[in-house]
Amino acid sequence: MEPIVDHMEVTVGDMRTAVPFYDRLLPLLGFDLKRRSEAVIEQHEKHVVSYEHPCMGFAITSPLGVFAGEAINRRKPGSLHHLAFRAPSRAEVDRLHLELKAIGAEIVSPPREYPEYTPAGYYALFFKDPEGIKYEIVCTDDGGSEAPDMPPQQTGKRRR
């Protein structure tokens, strides 16, 4: 089996805030809004907006009523710590940095090289959506000898 993600669903606190943000964010990452769908599934107490791409699906969904208003904490057990999207070049990371600022994303860390991460040449930016869910745009192709799809080196350094 190949470790390929088919789709993922992220629970957000407020769909009224999240949907307009993700409608601006996901096209920057290659998703076509023509492939966006929305549903309310009463028996699951769920409002879901799905964005489909040939490589993967991404969806945002409302919380259960009992969790409405609960703060997002990426370090809470069972939570998404962050999600990284791979960019083909450092120039693309830099371009997306400007686009993310323009749509109102909170930039946590602007583009820079992270020598503490592997592989060598790890170049990334980190940002949060309006509710504090953390994302990363990363390029691991430093033009060196290590291919970007190789596993992390056994140096004690870890990918973020």
C-alpha positions as a LaTeX table, in Angstrom:
\begin{tabular}{lrrr}
\hline
Residue & $x$ (\AA) & $y$ (\AA) & $z$ (\AA) \\
\hline
Met1 & 0.00 & 0.00 & 0.00 \\
Glu2 & 1.13 & 3.54 & $-0.75$ \\
Pro3 & 0.71 & 6.09 & 2.07 \\
Ile4 & $-1.59$ & 8.35 & 0.06 \\
Val5 & $-4.24$ & 10.47 & 1.77 \\
Asp6 & $-7.58$ & 10.20 & $-0.04$ \\
His7 & $-9.42$ & 12.89 & 1.90 \\
Met8 & $-9.46$ & 14.66 & 5.21 \\
Glu9 & $-12.11$ & 16.50 & 7.18 \\
Val10 & $-11.30$ & 19.28 & 9.64 \\
Thr11 & $-13.85$ & 20.31 & 12.27 \\
Val12 & $-14.12$ & 24.08 & 12.61 \\
Gly13 & $-15.91$ & 26.05 & 15.30 \\
Asp14 & $-17.92$ & 28.42 & 13.11 \\
Met15 & $-18.89$ & 27.51 & 9.55 \\
Arg16 & $-20.00$ & 31.11 & 8.86 \\
Thr17 & $-16.41$ & 32.27 & 9.38 \\
Ala18 & $-14.64$ & 29.20 & 8.00 \\
Val19 & $-16.44$ & 28.74 & 4.66 \\
Pro20 & $-15.54$ & 32.18 & 3.21 \\
Phe21 & $-11.91$ & 31.74 & 4.36 \\
Tyr22 & $-11.52$ & 28.24 & 2.88 \\
Asp23 & $-13.27$ & 29.37 & $-0.32$ \\
Arg24 & $-10.33$ & 31.81 & $-0.70$ \\
Leu25 & $-7.58$ & 29.53 & 0.67 \\
Leu26 & $-8.13$ & 26.28 & $-1.17$ \\
Pro27 & $-7.97$ & 27.69 & $-4.72$ \\
Leu28 & $-4.49$ & 28.99 & $-3.79$ \\
Leu29 & $-3.57$ & 25.36 & $-3.06$ \\
Gly30 & $-4.92$ & 24.04 & $-6.38$ \\
Phe31 & $-8.54$ & 23.23 & $-5.51$ \\
Asp32 & $-11.19$ & 24.25 & $-8.06$ \\
Leu33 & $-14.32$ & 25.78 & $-6.47$ \\
Lys34 & $-16.38$ & 24.19 & $-9.26$ \\
Arg35 & $-15.71$ & 20.91 & $-7.43$ \\
Arg36 & $-17.00$ & 22.24 & $-4.09$ \\
Ser37 & $-20.09$ & 20.68 & $-2.55$ \\
Glu38 & $-22.07$ & 21.33 & 0.61 \\
Ala39 & $-24.48$ & 19.25 & 2.66 \\
Val40 & $-26.29$ & 19.20 & 5.97 \\
Ile41 & $-26.59$ & 15.69 & 7.37 \\
Glu42 & $-29.24$ & 15.94 & 10.07 \\
Gln43 & $-28.78$ & 12.44 & 11.54 \\
His44 & $-25.11$ & 13.25 & 12.21 \\
Glu45 & $-25.75$ & 16.85 & 13.33 \\
Lys46 & $-23.28$ & 17.89 & 10.67 \\
His47 & $-22.83$ & 20.67 & 8.12 \\
Val48 & $-20.00$ & 19.81 & 5.72 \\
Val49 & $-18.37$ & 21.67 & 2.83 \\
Ser50 & $-16.16$ & 19.49 & 0.62 \\
Tyr51 & $-13.48$ & 20.61 & $-1.79$ \\
Glu52 & $-12.35$ & 17.96 & $-4.26$ \\
His53 & $-9.03$ & 17.76 & $-6.10$ \\
Pro54 & $-7.79$ & 14.82 & $-8.20$ \\
Cys55 & $-5.08$ & 14.19 & $-5.57$ \\
Met56 & $-7.21$ & 14.46 & $-2.43$ \\
Gly57 & $-10.42$ & 15.73 & $-0.92$ \\
Phe58 & $-10.50$ & 18.34 & 1.82 \\
Ala59 & $-13.59$ & 19.16 & 3.88 \\
Ile60 & $-14.56$ & 21.39 & 6.75 \\
Thr61 & $-17.36$ & 20.39 & 9.06 \\
Ser62 & $-19.30$ & 21.84 & 11.96 \\
Pro63 & $-18.77$ & 20.56 & 15.50 \\
Leu64 & $-21.35$ & 18.56 & 17.39 \\
Gly65 & $-23.61$ & 20.85 & 19.39 \\
Val66 & $-22.09$ & 19.70 & 22.69 \\
Phe67 & $-18.67$ & 20.97 & 21.48 \\
Ala68 & $-19.86$ & 24.26 & 19.97 \\
Gly69 & $-17.92$ & 27.16 & 21.42 \\
Glu70 & $-15.05$ & 24.96 & 22.60 \\
Ala71 & $-11.62$ & 26.46 & 21.91 \\
Ile72 & $-9.37$ & 24.82 & 19.34 \\
Asn73 & $-6.11$ & 23.52 & 20.78 \\
Arg74 & $-3.76$ & 21.68 & 18.43 \\
Arg75 & $-1.98$ & 20.01 & 21.36 \\
Lys76 & $-5.14$ & 18.40 & 22.72 \\
Pro77 & $-5.18$ & 14.59 & 22.25 \\
Gly78 & $-6.92$ & 13.65 & 19.03 \\
Ser79 & $-6.44$ & 17.11 & 17.52 \\
Leu80 & $-4.76$ & 18.01 & 14.26 \\
His81 & $-1.41$ & 19.58 & 15.15 \\
His82 & $-0.95$ & 21.11 & 11.70 \\
Leu83 & $-1.30$ & 20.18 & 8.06 \\
Ala84 & 1.49 & 20.79 & 5.54 \\
Phe85 & 1.01 & 21.32 & 1.80 \\
Arg86 & 4.04 & 20.78 & $-0.44$ \\
Ala87 & 5.06 & 23.56 & $-2.81$ \\
Pro88 & 7.22 & 22.83 & $-5.87$ \\
Ser89 & 9.67 & 25.67 & $-5.19$ \\
Arg90 & 10.77 & 28.27 & $-2.69$ \\
Ala91 & 9.42 & 30.92 & $-5.06$ \\
Glu92 & 5.97 & 29.31 & $-4.74$ \\
Val93 & 6.24 & 29.38 & $-0.92$ \\
Asp94 & 7.11 & 33.08 & $-1.16$ \\
Arg95 & 4.24 & 33.76 & $-3.59$ \\
Leu96 & 1.74 & 31.96 & $-1.38$ \\
His97 & 2.96 & 33.98 & 1.62 \\
Leu98 & 1.76 & 37.16 & $-0.11$ \\
Glu99 & $-1.53$ & 35.53 & $-1.18$ \\
Leu100 & $-2.19$ & 34.24 & 2.34 \\
Lys101 & $-1.65$ & 37.68 & 3.82 \\
Ala102 & $-4.06$ & 39.09 & 1.23 \\
Ile103 & $-6.87$ & 36.70 & 2.27 \\
Gly104 & $-6.40$ & 37.45 & 5.98 \\
Ala105 & $-4.55$ & 34.34 & 7.13 \\
Glu106 & $-2.59$ & 34.83 & 10.35 \\
Ile107 & 1.06 & 34.36 & 9.42 \\
Val108 & 2.73 & 32.53 & 12.30 \\
Ser109 & 6.15 & 32.35 & 10.68 \\
Pro110 & 7.02 & 33.91 & 7.30 \\
Pro111 & 9.01 & 31.92 & 4.73 \\
Arg112 & 12.44 & 30.87 & 5.89 \\
Glu113 & 14.76 & 27.92 & 5.99 \\
Tyr114 & 14.47 & 25.59 & 9.00 \\
Pro115 & 17.89 & 23.96 & 9.54 \\
Glu116 & 16.49 & 22.04 & 12.52 \\
Tyr117 & 14.14 & 20.07 & 10.21 \\
Thr118 & 14.96 & 17.47 & 7.61 \\
Pro119 & 15.69 & 17.14 & 4.81 \\
Ala120 & 18.38 & 19.79 & 4.39 \\
Gly121 & 17.00 & 22.92 & 2.76 \\
Tyr122 & 13.59 & 22.66 & 4.49 \\
Tyr123 & 11.91 & 25.96 & 3.54 \\
Ala124 & 8.46 & 26.76 & 4.88 \\
Leu125 & 5.92 & 29.21 & 6.14 \\
Phe126 & 3.30 & 28.59 & 8.82 \\
Phe127 & $-0.11$ & 30.22 & 9.09 \\
Lys128 & $-3.44$ & 29.82 & 10.88 \\
Asp129 & $-7.01$ & 30.05 & 9.70 \\
Pro130 & $-9.39$ & 32.49 & 11.50 \\
Glu131 & $-10.03$ & 29.93 & 14.26 \\
Gly132 & $-6.40$ & 29.08 & 14.92 \\
Ile133 & $-6.01$ & 25.85 & 12.92 \\
Lys134 & $-2.36$ & 25.73 & 11.85 \\
Tyr135 & $-1.13$ & 25.01 & 8.32 \\
Glu136 & 2.23 & 24.93 & 6.59 \\
Ile137 & 3.43 & 25.48 & 3.04 \\
Val138 & 6.76 & 23.68 & 2.56 \\
Cys139 & 9.37 & 23.13 & $-0.12$ \\
Thr140 & 12.03 & 20.53 & 0.60 \\
Asp141 & 13.86 & 20.75 & $-2.73$ \\
Asp142 & 17.04 & 22.66 & $-1.96$ \\
Gly143 & 18.70 & 21.78 & $-5.25$ \\
Gly144 & 21.00 & 19.42 & $-3.38$ \\
Ser145 & 21.47 & 15.69 & $-3.63$ \\
Glu146 & 18.57 & 14.58 & $-1.43$ \\
Ala147 & 15.31 & 14.13 & $-3.31$ \\
Pro148 & 12.26 & 15.80 & $-1.73$ \\
Asp149 & 10.35 & 12.50 & $-1.44$ \\
Met150 & 13.04 & 10.69 & 0.54 \\
Pro151 & 12.43 & 9.91 & 4.21 \\
Pro152 & 13.96 & 12.18 & 6.87 \\
Gln153 & 17.63 & 11.51 & 7.59 \\
Gln154 & 18.49 & 9.69 & 10.78 \\
Thr155 & 20.03 & 12.77 & 12.37 \\
Gly156 & 17.70 & 13.29 & 15.29 \\
Lys157 & 16.07 & 16.14 & 13.40 \\
Arg158 & 12.40 & 15.72 & 12.62 \\
Arg159 & 10.04 & 17.08 & 10.04 \\
Arg160 & 7.59 & 19.58 & 11.54 \\
\hline
\end{tabular}
